[in-house]
Amino acid sequence: MNVSTNTRLMSMRDAQDFLGLSKSTLYRMLGTGRLRGKKFGKRLMFEAHEIENFIASAPPARITTTS
């Protein structure tokens, strides 16, 4: 197994705060495979690179202005 000792983990609360999403939204994203997490006992954790990949894969925002 190739595991880096530099792997940063985020708790569910950390991911919620960082992304500005609710716990139920994160669970829904886990269920659909849009986001991946790891279970450690009862704790659900996210590898920081998974959160970064999710952000990088998000489509650009479309902003419309009215004159």
FITORLO-621574 format. One record per residue (C-alpha): x, y, z; residue in three letters. Coordinates in pm, 1 decimal. Layout:
FITORLO-621574
@px:X; py:Y; pz:Z; code:ALA
...
//
This chain:
FITORLO-621574
@px:0.0; py:0.0; pz:0.0; code:MET
@px:132.9; py:342.7; pz:-93.4; code:ASN
@px:9.6; py:589.7; pz:168.3; code:VAL
@px:169.2; py:928.7; pz:208.0; code:SER
@px:226.7; py:1051.0; pz:559.9; code:THR
@px:140.8; py:1396.5; pz:424.5; code:ASN
@px:-222.3; py:1304.3; pz:351.4; code:THR
@px:-437.7; py:1577.8; pz:498.4; code:ARG
@px:-779.6; py:1476.1; pz:628.9; code:LEU
@px:-1085.7; py:1692.8; pz:680.0; code:MET
@px:-1372.5; py:1607.0; pz:911.4; code:SER
@px:-1733.0; py:1638.3; pz:799.4; code:MET
@px:-1752.8; py:1971.3; pz:983.8; code:ARG
@px:-1432.5; py:2095.0; pz:818.0; code:ASP
@px:-1566.4; py:2001.6; pz:473.9; code:ALA
@px:-1901.0; py:2169.7; pz:550.6; code:GLN
@px:-1731.4; py:2490.4; pz:656.7; code:ASP
@px:-1480.4; py:2487.6; pz:371.6; code:PHE
@px:-1738.4; py:2422.9; pz:97.0; code:LEU
@px:-2027.5; py:2610.6; pz:258.3; code:GLY
@px:-2254.9; py:2306.9; pz:220.7; code:LEU
@px:-2485.4; py:2130.2; pz:463.2; code:SER
@px:-2419.7; py:1785.7; pz:605.8; code:LYS
@px:-2714.7; py:1642.6; pz:412.2; code:SER
@px:-2577.3; py:1784.7; pz:85.6; code:THR
@px:-2237.7; py:1626.0; pz:152.1; code:LEU
@px:-2403.5; py:1290.5; pz:229.7; code:TYR
@px:-2605.5; py:1318.4; pz:-92.6; code:ARG
@px:-2286.0; py:1389.4; pz:-288.4; code:MET
@px:-2120.5; py:1087.0; pz:-126.4; code:LEU
@px:-2419.1; py:872.3; pz:-224.4; code:GLY
@px:-2403.4; py:980.5; pz:-588.1; code:THR
@px:-2024.6; py:944.7; pz:-608.6; code:GLY
@px:-1954.5; py:1313.6; pz:-669.6; code:ARG
@px:-1741.3; py:1315.0; pz:-354.2; code:LEU
@px:-1547.0; py:1035.8; pz:-183.6; code:ARG
@px:-1491.9; py:992.3; pz:187.0; code:GLY
@px:-1327.7; py:745.8; pz:424.9; code:LYS
@px:-1472.9; py:591.6; pz:739.8; code:LYS
@px:-1259.7; py:566.7; pz:1052.3; code:PHE
@px:-1477.2; py:397.0; pz:1308.7; code:GLY
@px:-1783.2; py:621.3; pz:1329.8; code:LYS
@px:-1605.2; py:923.3; pz:1179.7; code:ARG
@px:-1636.7; py:1016.5; pz:816.2; code:LEU
@px:-1328.8; py:1194.7; pz:685.2; code:MET
@px:-1234.0; py:1345.6; pz:351.3; code:PHE
@px:-887.4; py:1354.9; pz:201.5; code:GLU
@px:-809.4; py:1718.5; pz:123.9; code:ALA
@px:-714.2; py:1633.3; pz:-234.7; code:HIS
@px:-1066.9; py:1489.1; pz:-288.4; code:GLU
@px:-1216.5; py:1823.7; pz:-184.9; code:ILE
@px:-967.9; py:2008.5; pz:-407.2; code:GLU
@px:-1052.4; py:1779.5; pz:-703.9; code:ASN
@px:-1422.9; py:1840.9; pz:-647.4; code:PHE
@px:-1369.2; py:2217.9; pz:-657.9; code:ILE
@px:-1148.1; py:2192.8; pz:-967.4; code:ALA
@px:-1408.7; py:1985.0; pz:-1151.7; code:SER
@px:-1695.9; py:2226.3; pz:-1079.7; code:ALA
@px:-1823.2; py:2412.1; pz:-1386.4; code:PRO
@px:-1750.8; py:2783.8; pz:-1403.1; code:PRO
@px:-2021.6; py:3010.6; pz:-1269.6; code:ALA
@px:-2240.7; py:3180.1; pz:-1528.2; code:ARG
@px:-2313.8; py:3535.9; pz:-1435.5; code:ILE
@px:-2574.1; py:3728.0; pz:-1624.7; code:THR
@px:-2625.3; py:4099.5; pz:-1593.0; code:THR
@px:-2923.5; py:4308.2; pz:-1684.2; code:THR
@px:-2888.9; py:4653.0; pz:-1830.1; code:SER
//
